[in-house]
Amino acid sequence: FYIGYLNTKNAGGFLPEALSAMLTGTLDNFAGRMGSLLFKQGVDLNVLGQIIAYDTDIDEGEYQRLRGRAIRDMKRTNGRISFKDALDFQKSV
């Protein structure tokens, strides 16, 4: 940074470019890590779903009702659902 500043002798001209390059690199790294983590999470979620589906006997209507409830809960809580919340609901049904 300092060498670039000395070469331009104008921090106002150099700083935005340096800051932009640094932020772009940082955000690209972050996006790559997040993408990788989301992929891994998706794989694990799929495996979990496959295991549960293998051992569960519910009909299409019940599945649709559970899915609808899950969507409403996610919207209502902004995605903050705990296993205990789901367990309590299932025990009350």
Secondary structure, DSSP 8 states (H G I E B T S, - for coil): -HHHHHHHT-HHHHHHHHHHHHHHHHHHHHHHHHHHHHHHHHHHHHHHHHHHHHT----HHHHHHHHHHHHHHHHHHTT---HHHHHHHHHH-
